[in-house]
Amino acid sequence: MASGGSSSFQMNTNGQSGRVFDNEDSSGASSGEEWEEMDCEPTEVDCLFCDQIFKDVESALPHCAAAHQFDLARLKVSLNLDDYSYIKLINYIRRNKLDPKTDLSNSSKWNTDENLQMVVPNDPWICFDIEDLAVSEIAKIPDSQDAVNVCAASPASSNGNLSSTSVNELESTISQMKLELQDKESRLVTAAEEFKKMKQLLQSVVLDDEQEDKKSVPLSVKAISAPADYSYFDSYADFDIHREMLMDRVRTSSYKNAIMKNSETFRGKTVLDVGCGTGILSMFAADAGAEKVIGIDMSNIIYNAMDVIRVNGFKNGEKIELVKGKIEDTELPVDKVDIIISEWMGYFLLFENMLDSIVYARDHHLKQPGGIIMPNRFSLELLGASDMLLHDESLKAWDNCYGYNLSFLREEYLEKPIVRTIEPDKIITSSSVLLNLDVYTCDTNSVNFSSTFKLNVLRKAQLTCLVGYFDTFFEMQDVVSFSTGPKSTPTHWKQTVFLLPEPVNVSEGQIIEGTLVCRRHPKELRSLLVKISIFDLKLKFTIN
């Protein structure tokens, strides 16, 4: 199951269009808790803690802060709320009818997967986009004690009007409140900046930790809870992704050739197709002579695949049997298989970390000795390129965007590699192998690696980026291989481009030396953290 047309798979958290949750369990049965796309049209909003009604969430926020000391703006900063944790917090409050003074600092009480299940249908609090609540909004929400002071400082005269003394006292109190709020906002901004620095430091520690305990059990996607992984599998229910993969002739023809040219290996054997998608590899294996083919996929595309194999003369459950589920959590019709086939590779080979599922299938379902895995070997490589147009479009464009300076956004953008095809004439260095991956011997910790590289400059130019790609090998009696590199026929994987902050002048014959460290993202287990040290630069990237 390769990466599709998008390099990012996220839960939809757009407050306008609504959030979509699919709580289907790994057996394919509905949990009864399905969330359809939410209707987030403007509606009346109830207070989270009393019966008062407001026209919208923005109107309810000052009331919650003043009347109940529940200040969402400050909680966003102190609890580091993102879309997921905000949803969990609101549902926790709803489900437990929480006292607003409850201490929420212990997130283990409320930041749990069960609190992704919605308590109030079409809850406008859930529709509210927490990202819209900027730090500056704090100034609009009066501190509850300040609100009391205002009331205390505003006695009405007997005729219903304020005395001049009261007005002066009120103006003085308001002025003092404004100063205090400005001071609090300033301290909160400073705290947010400090938190960002701490987050960056933590990421640096994760990337720089070269002293890993080899005896410990490495994390894998098996550790991802089912609800948290739904968005990943649901992305593969999109037909555009499968069309892109099927129309990738390099990818699909290579698999067909490897299977058909080695049909003697398949004759009479039991085959497991991990991440079978539309079932195309399962049908190749069946036509090559396999006695039984089991295809497994967690995505709902499996139901379409059942129609595909039927139309092509295969009855589900006989020669080909398709199963919906996650390989790590699903019981297969047979215990052991002779051959495992899978198209699991993602961008930069390892993105999505579906290699974990292949390792699990190998260790739990492949006959030993003599079991076969296709493909069995991969080479992850790096080279240098000079593409000034891409560099200018990607980075300089922030300097003047419709007449405005958005350059401060460049750093964030730079941390995201670009997935695109680099033209061969842009290549200015030799390539260097970062990782040789043998699927027979690798483990789930293989995603965590570090490698030095040396790139020989082929011509004088300006180095603008480093380009990652991989080669795939089916090492059987008749060997088949293909490359996703820029010198080969383009594939749907394209290449992974790591931009340099500024172009660097290089000369023919110069040797560029550097180090690349790759780590599994500690929180988003299907994502990768990559650090590249080159020249005097230390660059950090997140592939997600």
C-alpha positions as CSV (number, residue, x, y, z in Angstrom):
1,M,0.0,0.0,0.0
2,A,2.0,3.0,-1.2
3,S,1.6,6.6,-0.5
4,G,-1.2,8.2,-2.6
5,G,-1.4,11.6,-4.2
6,S,-1.2,13.4,-0.9
7,S,1.8,13.4,1.5
8,S,-0.3,14.3,4.5
9,F,-3.1,12.3,6.1
10,Q,-5.0,14.2,8.8
11,M,-8.4,14.2,10.5
12,N,-10.6,17.0,9.0
13,T,-10.8,19.7,11.6
14,N,-12.1,22.5,9.5
15,G,-14.7,24.3,11.7
16,Q,-16.7,25.3,8.6
17,S,-17.1,21.9,6.9
18,G,-17.2,19.9,10.1
19,R,-15.2,17.1,11.5
20,V,-15.5,13.5,10.3
21,F,-14.8,10.5,12.5
22,D,-15.1,6.9,11.4
23,N,-15.2,4.6,14.4
24,E,-15.4,1.3,12.5
25,D,-13.5,-1.3,14.4
26,S,-10.8,-3.6,13.0
27,S,-13.3,-6.4,12.3
28,G,-15.3,-4.3,9.9
29,A,-18.3,-4.0,12.2
30,S,-19.8,-0.7,13.1
31,S,-19.3,0.4,16.7
32,G,-22.6,2.2,16.7
33,E,-20.7,5.4,17.5
34,E,-20.2,6.6,13.9
35,W,-19.9,10.3,13.4
36,E,-21.2,11.6,10.2
37,E,-20.0,14.9,8.8
38,M,-21.2,17.4,11.3
39,D,-23.5,20.2,10.6
40,C,-21.6,23.2,11.7
41,E,-24.0,25.9,10.6
42,P,-24.4,28.7,13.2
43,T,-26.7,27.6,16.0
44,E,-27.4,28.6,19.6
45,V,-24.8,27.6,22.1
46,D,-25.4,26.5,25.6
47,C,-22.9,27.2,28.4
48,L,-20.8,24.2,29.3
49,F,-21.7,24.7,33.0
50,C,-25.1,26.3,33.4
51,D,-28.4,26.9,31.5
52,Q,-27.5,30.2,29.9
53,I,-27.8,30.3,26.0
54,F,-25.6,32.4,23.6
55,K,-25.7,33.1,19.9
56,D,-22.3,31.5,19.3
57,V,-19.2,30.0,21.0
58,E,-17.4,33.4,20.8
59,S,-20.2,35.0,22.9
60,A,-20.1,32.2,25.4
61,L,-16.4,32.4,26.1
62,P,-16.4,35.6,28.2
63,H,-19.3,34.3,30.2
64,C,-17.5,31.0,31.0
65,A,-14.4,32.9,32.0
66,A,-16.2,35.4,34.2
67,A,-19.0,33.3,35.7
68,H,-17.2,29.9,36.0
69,Q,-13.5,30.8,35.9
70,F,-13.2,28.5,32.9
71,D,-10.9,30.5,30.5
72,L,-10.5,28.5,27.3
73,A,-7.9,30.9,25.9
74,R,-5.6,30.4,28.8
75,L,-6.4,26.6,28.9
76,K,-5.3,26.4,25.3
77,V,-1.9,27.7,26.2
78,S,-1.5,25.9,29.6
79,L,-2.7,22.5,28.3
80,N,-1.2,22.9,24.8
81,L,-4.6,22.1,23.3
82,D,-4.7,21.0,19.6
83,D,-7.8,19.9,17.7
84,Y,-7.7,16.4,19.0
85,S,-7.1,17.2,22.7
86,Y,-9.7,20.1,22.5
87,I,-12.4,17.7,21.3
88,K,-11.5,15.2,24.0
89,L,-11.7,18.0,26.7
90,I,-15.1,19.2,25.6
91,N,-16.6,15.6,25.4
92,Y,-15.0,14.9,28.9
93,I,-16.7,18.0,30.3
94,R,-20.0,17.0,28.7
95,R,-19.9,13.3,29.7
96,N,-19.0,14.0,33.3
97,K,-21.0,17.2,33.8
98,L,-17.8,18.6,35.2
99,D,-17.4,21.2,37.8
100,P,-15.7,24.2,36.1
101,K,-13.2,24.5,39.0
102,T,-12.0,20.9,38.4
103,D,-8.2,20.7,38.0
104,L,-7.5,19.7,34.3
105,S,-3.7,19.7,34.5
106,N,-3.6,15.9,34.7
107,S,-4.4,15.2,31.0
108,S,-4.5,11.4,31.5
109,K,-8.0,11.8,33.0
110,W,-9.5,13.4,29.9
111,N,-7.1,13.1,27.0
112,T,-8.2,9.6,26.1
113,D,-9.5,8.0,22.9
114,E,-13.0,7.3,24.4
115,N,-13.5,11.1,24.6
116,L,-13.3,11.3,20.8
117,Q,-16.8,9.9,20.9
118,M,-19.3,12.8,20.6
119,V,-21.7,13.3,23.6
120,V,-23.9,16.1,22.1
121,P,-24.8,15.6,18.4
122,N,-23.6,18.5,16.2
123,D,-22.1,20.1,19.3
124,P,-21.2,23.7,18.4
125,W,-18.4,23.6,20.9
126,I,-16.8,20.8,18.9
127,C,-17.3,22.7,15.7
128,F,-15.5,25.7,17.1
129,D,-11.9,25.8,15.7
130,I,-9.5,26.1,18.7
131,E,-6.8,27.4,16.3
132,D,-9.0,30.5,15.8
133,L,-8.6,31.3,19.5
134,A,-5.4,33.3,19.4
135,V,-3.4,34.5,22.5
136,S,-4.6,38.0,21.7
137,E,-8.2,36.8,22.4
138,I,-7.3,36.6,26.1
139,A,-7.5,40.4,26.3
140,K,-11.2,40.2,25.4
141,I,-12.0,37.8,28.3
142,P,-12.0,39.6,31.6
143,D,-10.5,37.9,34.6
144,S,-13.3,36.7,36.9
145,Q,-12.1,38.6,39.9
146,D,-11.6,41.7,37.8
147,A,-15.2,41.4,36.7
148,V,-16.3,41.3,40.3
149,N,-14.2,44.4,41.0
150,V,-15.9,46.2,38.2
151,C,-19.3,45.4,39.7
152,A,-18.2,46.4,43.2
153,A,-16.8,49.7,41.9
154,S,-20.0,50.7,40.1
155,P,-22.7,51.5,42.7
156,A,-25.7,53.2,41.2
157,S,-27.1,56.4,42.8
158,S,-30.6,56.4,44.1
159,N,-32.0,57.8,40.8
160,G,-30.3,55.1,38.7
161,N,-27.4,57.1,37.5
162,L,-23.7,56.8,38.5
163,S,-22.2,59.6,40.6
164,S,-19.2,61.4,39.3
165,T,-17.1,59.8,42.0
166,S,-18.2,56.4,41.0
167,V,-17.5,57.1,37.3
168,N,-14.0,58.3,38.2
169,E,-13.4,55.2,40.3
170,L,-14.8,53.0,37.5
171,E,-12.6,54.6,34.9
172,S,-9.6,54.2,37.2
173,T,-10.5,50.5,37.8
174,I,-10.9,49.9,34.0
175,S,-7.5,51.5,33.3
176,Q,-5.9,49.4,35.9
177,M,-7.6,46.2,34.5
178,K,-6.3,47.1,31.0
179,L,-2.8,47.4,32.3
180,E,-3.0,44.1,34.2
181,L,-4.5,42.3,31.1
182,Q,-1.7,43.7,28.9
183,D,0.8,42.4,31.4
184,K,-0.9,39.0,31.6
185,E,-1.1,38.8,27.7
186,S,2.6,39.7,27.5
187,R,3.5,37.0,30.0
188,L,1.4,34.4,28.2
189,V,3.0,35.3,24.8
190,T,6.4,34.8,26.5
191,A,5.3,31.5,28.0
192,A,4.1,30.4,24.5
193,E,7.4,31.3,23.0
194,E,9.2,29.4,25.8
195,F,7.0,26.4,25.2
196,K,7.9,26.4,21.5
197,K,11.6,26.5,22.4
198,M,11.1,23.5,24.7
199,K,9.2,21.6,22.0
200,Q,12.1,22.3,19.5
201,L,14.6,21.2,22.2
202,L,12.7,18.0,22.8
203,Q,12.6,17.2,19.0
204,S,16.4,17.9,18.9
205,V,17.0,15.5,21.8
206,V,14.9,12.8,20.0
207,L,16.8,13.3,16.7
208,D,20.3,13.4,18.4
209,D,19.8,10.4,20.6
210,E,22.3,7.9,19.1
211,Q,22.5,5.8,22.3
212,E,19.3,3.8,21.8
213,D,18.7,0.7,24.0
214,K,18.9,-2.1,21.4
215,K,17.3,-4.5,23.9
216,S,14.1,-2.5,24.2
217,V,11.1,-3.3,22.1
218,P,10.9,-0.5,19.5
219,L,7.6,1.3,18.9
220,S,5.6,0.3,15.8
221,V,2.2,1.1,14.2
222,K,0.8,-1.8,16.2
223,A,0.8,0.6,19.1
224,I,-1.6,3.0,17.4
225,S,-5.1,2.7,18.7
226,A,-7.7,1.8,16.2
227,P,-9.6,5.2,16.3
228,A,-6.3,7.1,15.9
229,D,-5.4,5.1,12.8
230,Y,-8.8,5.3,11.0
231,S,-7.8,8.5,9.2
232,Y,-4.8,6.8,7.7
233,F,-6.8,3.8,6.4
234,D,-9.7,5.9,5.3
235,S,-7.4,7.9,3.0
236,Y,-7.0,4.7,1.0
237,A,-10.8,4.5,0.4
238,D,-10.2,7.3,-2.1
239,F,-10.4,6.0,-5.7
240,D,-8.0,8.7,-6.9
241,I,-5.2,7.3,-4.9
242,H,-5.8,3.8,-6.3
243,R,-6.1,5.1,-9.8
244,E,-2.8,6.9,-9.4
245,M,-1.1,3.7,-8.2
246,L,-2.6,1.5,-10.8
247,M,-1.7,3.9,-13.6
248,D,1.9,4.0,-12.4
249,R,3.1,1.5,-15.0
250,V,6.6,1.3,-13.5
251,R,5.1,0.2,-10.2
252,T,2.3,-2.1,-11.4
253,S,4.2,-3.7,-14.3
254,S,7.2,-4.4,-12.1
255,Y,5.0,-6.4,-9.7
256,K,3.3,-8.2,-12.5
257,N,6.6,-9.1,-14.2
258,A,8.1,-10.3,-10.9
259,I,5.1,-12.6,-10.2
260,M,4.5,-13.9,-13.7
261,K,8.2,-14.4,-14.6
262,N,8.5,-16.5,-11.4
263,S,5.2,-18.3,-11.7
264,E,6.9,-21.6,-10.8
265,T,7.5,-20.2,-7.4
266,F,3.8,-19.4,-7.0
267,R,2.3,-22.6,-8.3
268,G,0.4,-24.5,-5.6
269,K,1.4,-22.0,-2.9
270,T,-0.5,-20.0,-0.3
271,V,0.1,-16.2,-0.7
272,L,-0.6,-13.3,1.6
273,D,-1.2,-9.9,0.0
274,V,-0.7,-7.3,2.8
275,G,-2.5,-4.0,2.1
276,C,-4.2,-5.5,-1.0
277,G,-6.2,-2.4,-2.0
278,T,-8.0,-3.1,-5.2
279,G,-6.8,-6.7,-5.3
280,I,-4.6,-6.4,-8.3
281,L,-1.6,-8.2,-6.8
282,S,-3.8,-10.9,-5.5
283,M,-5.2,-11.5,-9.0
284,F,-1.6,-11.6,-10.4
285,A,-0.7,-14.2,-7.9
286,A,-3.8,-16.3,-8.6
287,D,-3.2,-16.2,-12.3
288,A,0.5,-17.2,-11.7
289,G,-0.8,-20.5,-10.2
290,A,-1.2,-19.9,-6.5
291,E,-3.5,-22.3,-4.8
292,K,-4.8,-19.8,-2.3
293,V,-4.4,-16.0,-2.0
294,I,-5.4,-14.1,1.1
295,G,-5.7,-10.3,0.6
296,I,-6.0,-8.1,3.7
297,D,-6.7,-4.4,3.9
298,M,-8.2,-2.2,6.6
299,S,-9.5,0.4,4.2
300,N,-13.1,0.2,2.9
301,I,-11.7,-0.2,-0.6
302,I,-11.7,-3.9,0.3
303,Y,-15.4,-4.0,-0.5
304,N,-14.8,-2.6,-4.0
305,A,-12.0,-5.1,-4.4
306,M,-14.5,-8.0,-3.7
307,D,-16.5,-6.7,-6.7
308,V,-13.3,-6.5,-8.8
309,I,-12.2,-10.1,-8.2
310,R,-15.8,-11.3,-8.9
311,V,-16.0,-9.5,-12.2
312,N,-12.7,-11.1,-13.1
313,G,-13.8,-14.6,-12.4
314,F,-12.8,-15.1,-8.8
315,K,-15.3,-15.9,-6.1
316,N,-14.4,-14.4,-2.8
317,G,-13.5,-17.2,-0.3
318,E,-12.3,-19.7,-2.9
319,K,-9.0,-19.1,-4.7
320,I,-8.9,-15.5,-3.5
321,E,-10.2,-14.6,-0.1
322,L,-10.3,-10.9,0.8
323,V,-10.4,-9.9,4.5
324,K,-11.0,-6.5,6.0
325,G,-8.8,-5.8,9.0
326,K,-5.4,-4.6,10.2
327,I,-2.9,-7.4,9.9
328,E,-1.7,-6.9,13.5
329,D,-5.2,-7.4,14.9
330,T,-6.9,-9.8,12.5
331,E,-7.1,-13.6,12.5
332,L,-6.4,-15.0,9.0
333,P,-8.1,-18.0,7.4
334,V,-4.8,-19.8,7.5
335,D,-2.0,-19.7,10.1
336,K,1.0,-19.8,7.8
337,V,1.7,-18.8,4.2
338,D,4.4,-19.6,1.7
339,I,4.7,-16.1,0.1
340,I,4.1,-12.6,1.2
341,I,3.6,-9.9,-1.4
342,S,3.0,-6.2,-0.6
343,E,3.3,-2.8,-2.1
344,W,4.0,-1.0,1.2
345,M,6.5,1.7,0.3
346,G,5.8,5.3,1.0
347,Y,7.5,8.6,0.3
348,F,11.2,8.4,1.2
349,L,10.5,4.7,1.3
350,L,9.6,4.6,5.0
351,F,6.9,7.2,5.4
352,E,3.6,5.7,6.7
353,N,5.8,3.0,8.4
354,M,3.8,0.2,6.8
355,L,7.1,-1.7,6.9
356,D,6.0,-2.5,10.5
357,S,3.1,-4.5,9.1
358,I,5.3,-6.5,6.8
359,V,7.6,-7.3,9.6
360,Y,4.6,-8.5,11.7
361,A,3.3,-10.6,8.8
362,R,6.7,-12.1,8.3
363,D,7.2,-13.0,12.0
364,H,3.7,-14.3,12.6
365,H,2.5,-15.8,9.3
366,L,5.4,-16.7,7.0
367,K,6.5,-20.3,6.9
368,Q,10.0,-20.8,8.2
369,P,12.4,-21.8,6.7
370,G,11.8,-21.2,3.0
371,G,9.1,-18.5,3.1
372,I,9.4,-15.8,0.4
373,I,8.8,-12.0,0.5
374,M,8.3,-9.9,-2.6
375,P,9.9,-7.4,-3.0
376,N,12.7,-8.3,-0.7
377,R,15.3,-5.6,-0.8
378,F,15.4,-1.8,-1.0
379,S,18.1,0.9,-1.3
380,L,17.3,4.4,0.0
381,E,19.6,7.0,-1.7
382,L,20.4,10.8,-1.7
383,L,21.7,13.2,-4.3
384,G,22.1,16.9,-4.8
385,A,20.2,19.1,-7.3
386,S,20.1,22.7,-8.5
387,D,16.6,23.9,-9.1
388,M,16.5,27.7,-8.7
389,L,12.9,28.0,-9.9
390,L,11.7,25.5,-7.3
391,H,13.7,27.2,-4.6
392,D,12.4,30.7,-5.5
393,E,8.8,29.5,-5.8
394,S,9.0,27.7,-2.5
395,L,11.0,30.1,-0.3
396,K,11.3,33.6,-1.9
397,A,7.6,33.8,-2.5
398,W,7.1,34.4,1.2
399,D,9.0,37.6,1.0
400,N,6.5,39.4,-1.2
401,C,3.0,37.8,-1.2
402,Y,0.6,40.2,-2.9
403,G,2.7,43.1,-1.5
404,Y,2.9,41.7,2.1
405,N,6.0,40.3,3.9
406,L,5.2,36.7,5.1
407,S,8.9,35.7,5.4
408,F,8.4,34.6,9.1
409,L,6.4,31.7,7.7
410,R,9.4,30.4,5.6
411,E,11.0,28.6,8.5
412,E,7.9,26.5,9.2
413,Y,7.5,25.8,5.5
414,L,11.1,24.8,5.2
415,E,10.6,22.0,7.7
416,K,8.2,20.1,5.3
417,P,10.0,18.2,2.5
418,I,8.4,18.6,-1.0
419,V,7.2,15.6,-2.9
420,R,7.7,16.2,-6.6
421,T,9.6,15.0,-9.7
422,I,13.0,16.5,-10.2
423,E,14.1,16.8,-13.8
424,P,17.3,14.9,-14.7
425,D,19.1,18.0,-15.9
426,K,18.8,19.5,-12.4
427,I,21.0,16.8,-10.9
428,I,24.5,18.1,-10.0
429,T,26.0,15.4,-7.8
430,S,26.5,11.7,-7.6
431,S,24.2,9.7,-5.4
432,S,25.0,8.1,-2.0
433,V,23.3,5.1,-0.4
434,L,21.7,6.0,3.0
435,L,20.1,2.6,3.8
436,N,20.1,-0.9,2.5
437,L,17.0,-2.6,3.7
438,D,16.6,-6.4,3.7
439,V,13.0,-7.3,4.4
440,Y,14.0,-10.8,5.6
441,T,16.2,-9.5,8.4
442,C,15.0,-6.0,9.2
443,D,12.8,-5.1,12.2
444,T,10.5,-2.3,13.2
445,N,13.5,-0.3,14.5
446,S,15.0,-0.2,11.0
447,V,13.2,3.1,10.4
448,N,15.6,4.7,13.0
449,F,18.9,5.0,11.3
450,S,21.8,7.4,10.7
451,S,24.1,7.6,7.7
452,T,26.9,9.7,6.5
453,F,26.9,10.6,2.8
454,K,29.4,11.9,0.3
455,L,28.2,13.6,-2.9
456,N,30.6,14.2,-5.8
457,V,29.8,17.5,-7.5
458,L,29.5,16.9,-11.3
459,R,29.4,20.5,-12.4
460,K,29.7,24.0,-11.1
461,A,26.3,25.2,-9.9
462,Q,24.2,26.4,-6.9
463,L,23.1,23.5,-4.7
464,T,19.5,24.2,-3.7
465,C,18.2,20.9,-2.4
466,L,18.9,17.3,-1.5
467,V,16.8,14.7,-3.2
468,G,15.8,11.3,-1.6
469,Y,14.5,8.3,-3.5
470,F,14.6,4.5,-3.4
471,D,15.2,1.5,-5.6
472,T,13.2,-1.8,-5.3
473,F,14.4,-5.3,-5.9
474,F,12.6,-8.6,-6.5
475,E,15.5,-11.0,-6.1
476,M,14.2,-14.3,-7.3
477,Q,15.2,-16.6,-10.1
478,D,14.2,-14.0,-12.6
479,V,15.3,-10.7,-11.0
480,V,13.1,-7.6,-11.5
481,S,13.8,-4.1,-10.1
482,F,12.7,-0.5,-10.5
483,S,13.9,2.9,-9.3
484,T,12.0,6.0,-8.2
485,G,15.1,8.2,-8.8
486,P,15.0,11.3,-11.0
487,K,17.0,9.6,-13.8
488,S,14.4,6.9,-14.2
489,T,10.8,6.9,-15.5
490,P,8.7,9.0,-13.1
491,T,6.5,7.1,-10.6
492,H,3.7,8.2,-8.3
493,W,6.3,8.3,-5.4
494,K,8.2,11.0,-7.3
495,Q,11.1,12.2,-5.1
496,T,11.4,13.6,-1.6
497,V,13.0,17.1,-1.8
498,F,14.8,18.6,1.2
499,L,15.3,22.4,0.4
500,L,18.3,24.3,1.7
501,P,17.5,27.7,3.3
502,E,19.8,29.4,0.8
503,P,21.5,28.2,-2.4
504,V,25.2,27.1,-1.9
505,N,27.8,27.6,-4.6
506,V,29.6,24.3,-5.4
507,S,32.4,23.5,-7.9
508,E,33.0,20.5,-10.1
509,G,34.9,17.8,-8.3
510,Q,34.0,19.1,-4.8
511,I,33.0,16.4,-2.3
512,I,30.0,17.4,-0.2
513,E,29.9,15.5,3.1
514,G,27.1,15.3,5.5
515,T,25.0,13.2,7.9
516,L,21.3,12.2,7.7
517,V,19.5,10.9,10.8
518,C,16.0,9.4,10.4
519,R,13.7,8.7,13.4
520,R,10.1,7.5,13.8
521,H,8.0,10.5,15.0
522,P,7.5,9.8,18.8
523,K,3.9,10.9,18.7
524,E,2.8,10.4,15.1
525,L,4.1,6.9,14.5
526,R,3.4,6.9,10.8
527,S,5.5,10.1,10.3
528,L,9.2,10.6,10.2
529,L,11.6,13.1,11.7
530,V,14.7,13.7,9.5
531,K,17.8,15.8,10.5
532,I,20.4,16.6,7.9
533,S,23.8,18.1,8.8
534,I,25.5,19.6,5.7
535,F,28.1,22.4,5.4
536,D,27.5,24.4,8.7
537,L,23.8,23.8,8.6
538,K,21.7,21.6,10.8
539,L,18.3,21.1,9.1
540,K,15.3,19.4,10.5
541,F,12.3,18.1,8.6
542,T,9.0,16.3,9.4
543,I,7.6,13.9,6.8
544,N,3.9,13.7,7.6
